[in-house]
Amino acid sequence: MELQVTDVAFGGKGVARTNGKAAFVPYVIDGETVSASITREHKKFLEAELESIVTASPHRVEPRCPYFGRCGGCVYQHIDYEHQLALKWRQVKETLRRIGGLKEPPMRPLIPSPIEYEYRNRITVHVRDGVVGFFRRESNKLLDIERCPIALNEVNAQLAELREGRPRDGHYTLRAGVGSRVFTQANDAVAAAMLDLVDRLLGPATGTLIDTYCGAGFFSKRLRGRFGKVIGIDWDQHAIAVAREDANENEVYVAADVEAELGPRLRSIGPPSDEGNRAVIVDPPATGLNKTIVETLMEHQPTQLIYVSCNPATLARDLAVLKKSFGIDSITPLDMFPQTAEIECVAHLK
Ligand SMILES: C[S@@+](CC[C@H](N)C(=O)[O-])C[C@H]1O[C@@H](n2cnc3c(N)ncnc32)[C@H](O)[C@@H]1O
């Protein structure tokens, strides 16, 4: 059937309406008319696959990767970069409205990636029965990958080397630069922009900073110079060991579950005082914050809260609760992962 695509939803699928139901079609662009076939019918929506483009969007471009459409990684290579950014910004806003109940989310302009391809400083590939690659789209089968155009050349050189060595079944994380087993941000230029942003948002804060889900201290290391004390919490012992290696006297790194550690730490530093305010950074995995952590933050009310999120849906869910105790000052999306559906956000609460 012919469908008019009106939007592209978070996750990358185009949205159209037919027979009173929403239909979701991958690899299309808002404004396009496409011919698609329905592949699954659910109670409230339909899933469809693109057959052909009837009227193309002016934003349509040629994907650069031969695996695009089959690989589970990228979903936007057929859309020019400017429009990818516009879509992601809108997706964040809509998610905050729909799930977060924020009527007018205080959105700031999206921070783009200066590099649209060849930006990833690490990839994880899987090996099974001689196939070395990524998972296929919506499948647990592997697609053999010789080169990933969103990864840095150095990472692709490692992939070539791995392939030549006929590796055993398993997962392999390939990284540019010195190898490390701990979490690191995947796009160096956007990671640097994110640090600048968080630094700017915190303004002249001076008291105690609690950096939760701190990893190897990505945020703490940048901010330690202007806080009297910095406490980093992460349950990854290796990351905490790396963070401790070059710690100054005012930095403490604790290997613990944030859920157990945050309350006691906030309690021990007491209420905001003349010596300065209290800032908390949370940078949780895609699942967001659990109820206990949200409650702890609401009970202890740090002066400033920076919520770094890699999932707008869980960010919106958590802000729906946090907004009862905090003012939401700004939300800034960042494009850490061009060509993919992923969106990073930094929310600033006071
Ligand atoms: C998105 S990474 C952020 C790391 C760091 N902020 C950075 O930018 O490099 C999430 C981190 O949360 C940690 N983590 C996940 N769940 C946790 C929990 N319940 N308690 C403590 N750390 C946790 C992981 O070990 C990981 O280092």
The ligand as an ORCA input file, in Angstrom:
! r2SCAN-3c Opt
* xyz 0 1
  C      27.159      5.240     30.871
  S      28.523      4.649     31.838
  C      29.138      6.182     32.392
  C      30.583      6.225     32.822
  C      31.215      7.598     33.044
  N      30.320      8.579     33.623
  C      31.825      8.135     31.769
  O      31.319      9.107     31.215
  O      32.832      7.572     31.307
  C      27.688      3.933     33.174
  C      28.542      3.449     34.323
  O      27.649      3.042     35.362
  C      28.193      1.948     36.062
  N      27.037      1.348     36.763
  C      25.917      0.828     36.236
  N      25.032      0.519     37.186
  C      25.601      0.851     38.376
  C      25.181      0.778     39.735
  N      23.974      0.308     40.075
  N      26.034      1.212     40.690
  C      27.239      1.694     40.355
  N      27.693      1.813     39.108
  C      26.889      1.379     38.120
  C      28.910      1.149     35.014
  O      29.948      0.397     35.590
  C      29.443      2.255     34.066
  O      30.748      2.621     34.396
*
